[in-house]
Each structure stands twice: as structure tokens, then as C-alpha cells.
């Protein structure tokens, strides 16, 4: 992905240079400044082992551009998806529309994701970030090393059926080992597994609150109170039940345990 972004940026830079060269009369000062600078960001360096990489300037530009992908990476390659879906289903099961608010649920999900993913982040720091900062490996090697802990985490949470589904869709055929599965297959398979697991946990959370709704509705109907909404009566009982059993601790503990934490 990073190589594709770098190539796209290079094409844009070259196209801009051609456009400027075709109209020298409109911006001569800008062209002269480019010629004086030499556009060092587009140069390609050859390492002693024969591999090639772009200069630090173009690497920084590519990294800054890739920051726009951080929300997608956060949602698609971490535990965030499962956590936020379970919290949303829990709020719906309680019958609460706006409490806790979306900001609180997202903030809690982010910090819980940080807690669950901390071992993965530590491995990325030890295997990729620190060696790259100390110039012990190139940027491409650091990117490969940083991908390995995320791959290991996603493989542990992905069902084989979902993995086989996307392998069949992509017509990749049989793979010898799990390491041969490309990230373009592993990521959607992981997200699909996360959605299924989140809905399974949400279904188990819904059952006790559904029973309370049924009991309250039956009592009101037996008393002839047809015009009184059962949701108004059942809401305090559901909140009381959730507080008495220490529901937030149970839900958070179940989510953490589902990832093996």
C-alpha cells in the first residue's frame, strides 16, 4: 500500500513539473526556485545490500498522507470494532437512546482498545519503530516488521470459515500456511469475524433485558393498562438490574476476555 501511495505521489510531482515546464512565462520565479532546490524529495537511494528506497523527505510526505488512513486502520485492524458494537447494542437493550452519549462510548472504546492492543503496540515498538529510529533497518523493512504483530493478532481472532470465504472470492486458491495469506484477505476476514462475535455477545446481553420487557408488558396487559407504554415502566427495572450486577464491569471484563486478555 505504501509503495502504491509513493508511486502516486511521484506521478503527481512529475505531472506538476511537466505542467510548470510547459508554462514558464506564468511562474518563472517558482520554476527557478525548484531548479535551485533540485527537488531532492524525488531522488532514489540504493542501499549497500542492493535494495532501493526513497529519500527521507518523500517518506515523510508519504507518512503524513497515510495519516488519513489511521481511522480505518484503527477500526479494521484492532479490537475497536467489536467493542463499539457491543456497547451500542447494550445501550439499545437498556432502552436508552442518548445515554451514555456517542462521545462517551467512543472514548471508552478507544481506551479499552488501547488497553487490549498494548502488547501488540509494544511489539511494534520493539521490532520496527526503535530499530528504524536507530537506523538499523530501512523503512520497508520496518513496515514489514510492524505488520507482523498485527497479523498475529488478527489471525488469532479470525475464523477459518471467514478466511476461506475471502480466499475463494479473491480466487487465491489454497495457501500453504497462514503467513501466505495476504493482508488484503486477512483484514476483511478479520472484520467479518469481529462483526459476528460482537453480535453474538450483544445477543447474550439482550436476553435478560428482553425478559424484563416481556414480564412488564404482560403485567400491564393483565391490569388493563393498554395505553401505558411498557418501556417507561421497564426502563427503571433494567437500569436497576444492570447496576446491581455491576454490569459495566461484567461487559468490559467479558470483552477483554474474548480477546484473551
N, C-alpha and C positions, 0 to 999 in steps of 0.2 A: 504494500500500500504506500509506504514511504517513497519507494522508488518511482511509483506512478505519479505521486504528487510532485517530486523533484523534476521529473521529465516535463510535467505540465507547466511548472513554473519556468523551466528553461525555454520551453516553446513560447511562453508569453513574453519573456525577456527578449528573446531573439526577434519575435514579431514586432515588439515595440521598437527595437533597434532598427529594423528594416523600415518601419514607418517613419522614424525620425530621419533616416538617411535619405528617404525619398523627398522630404520637405526640409531641406537645410535652411531655406530662407526664413522660415517661420520661427525657428528657435535655434539660432547659431550658438548662442552662449551656452545653452543647455547641452548641445552636442559637444562643444569644446570641453565642457566640464566632464562629460562622460569619457571623452578620449583621454583627458588628463588622468582621470581616475583609473581607466583601463578596465572597468567593470570586473574587479577581482573576484566577485562572488560567483562567476560562471566558470572559473578555472577548475580543472580536474587534476587531482594529485594521485600519483602512483606510489603505493607503499612498497617497502622492500620485499614483501612476500608476493608481489605481483598484483595484489588487489588494488582497486581504484575507489576513491571516494571524493566527494565534492569538498570545497573549502568550507571553513567554519561559518563563513557569512551565509552561504546558501543553506547550510544545515540549520542555522538559527532561524532563517526565514521559513524553512520547511516546518520546524518545530512550532513556531508561532502560528503558522497556518493550521497545523494539526490540532491546535488547542480548541478549535471549533468542534472537533470530534470528541472532546472529553465527555460531554453529557451522554452521548451514545455509548462510549466505552464504559462509563460508569454504570449505565443501566443494563447493558448487554453482556458484560464480562465479569460482573460481581454479583454479590448476593442482594443487591438493591431491589431487583425486580420482585423476587419472592416476598421480601419484607413489606414493601409498599402495598402490594396486592392484598396480603393478609390483613394489614391494618385497615385498608379500605373496606374489605368485606366485614371485618369486625365492627367498624363504625356503622355499616348498614344493618348488621344483625342486631345491634343495640337499638336501632331506630333513631339514631342521632344523625342529623343532616349536616350540621356545620361544626360540631364539637366532638372531638378536637378538630381544629381547623386544618386545612391542607398544609399550611406552613409548618405547623407543629408535627404533623405526621411525616412530612418530607424531612424535616430536621432530625427527628428521631430515627428515621430510616437511614439517613446519611451517617449519623454517629454509630448506629448499630452495624452498618456496613463497614465502617472503618474498624470497629472492634473485631468483626468476624474476619475481615480481609487483612488484618495486621500481619499475620505470619507470611502471607503472600507478598505484601509490600516490603517486609524485611528481607525476604529472599531476593526480590528485585533490586533492592538497595545494595545487598552484598555481592550479588552475581553480576550486575550490569552497571548500576549507577556509579558506585565507588571505583571500580576498575576503569570505567570510561573517563571519570574526572581525573584520575591519576594517570591517564594516557597509556593504560595497559592494554586497551583494545580499541578497535575502531568503532565508529557509530553503527555500522551494520552488524558487527559482532555484538555490540551492546544491545541492539534491538532484538536480536535473536535470543540472547541470554535473558532479556526481560520478558520475552514471550513465554518462556518455558514454565515459570511458576504459575502464570495464569492458565496455561494449557493444562497443567496438572490439576489445578483446582476445578476447572470446567469439566475435565474428564471424570472426576470423582462424583460430579453431580448430574451427569448426563446419562440418560437411559440408552441402552443399546438399540431399542426399537426406534427411537428418535434419530439416532446416529445413522442407522441403516436406511431410514426414510430419506434423509437428505443425500446420502451416498447414492441411493437409487435415482433420486430426482436429478442429481448432477451427473449421473452415469459415470461415476468414478470406478465402479466395479468393486471387487474385493480388495481390501487393504491387508497387508501382512501384519502390521502392528498398529497400535493406536497412535504412535508417533508419526505414522504416514498419513494420517487424516489431516487435510488442510484446514487452516483456520476458517476459511470461507464455509466449510461444512460444520466444523465444531461449534462455532458461535451460534448459528440459528438452531442447531440441535440442542445446545445448552439452554437457550432461551425458551424453546418449546417445553423442555423438561421442567424448567423453573415455573412456567405457567401452570403446568399440570400439578406439580407439587403444591403450589400456592393455592390452587382451587381445592385440592384435597384437604389441606389444613383449614381453609375457610369453611368448607362443608362441615367439618367436625365442630368448628366454633359456632356454626349456625344452629345446630340441633338443640342445645338447651334453651336458647332464646326462642326458637320456634315452638317448643313445648309450652313455654310460658305464654306465648301469644295464643296458642290453641286453648289452653286452660282458661285464660281470661275471657276469650271470646265465647266459650261455652257457658261460663258462669253468667256473663251479661245477657246472653240469649235466654238462658233459663229464667233469669229475673225479669225478662221482658224489656230490657233496656236496649231496644233496637237502634235508637238514634245516637247512642253514646259510642264513640269510636273506641275499639279495644286497644288501639295503640296508645291512647292517652293514659289508660289505666295500667297497661303492661309495662310502659317505659320505666316508672319508678322501681318496679319489681326487678326488671332486668338489670338496671343500674345497681340496685342493692345486692343482687346475686353476684354480679361481676366484682363488686368491691369486697364482699365477704370472702370470696375465694381467692382474693388477691390476683385478679385476672390479668393485669398488665405484666406482673412478674411471670405468670404462667405462660402467657403468649410469647413474651420475649425469650424466656428460657426454652420454650419449645422450638422457636425459630433458630436460636443458636445451636440447640442440639441437633436440629435437622441438617446442619452443615458439618456436624462432627466436632463442634467447639465444646 
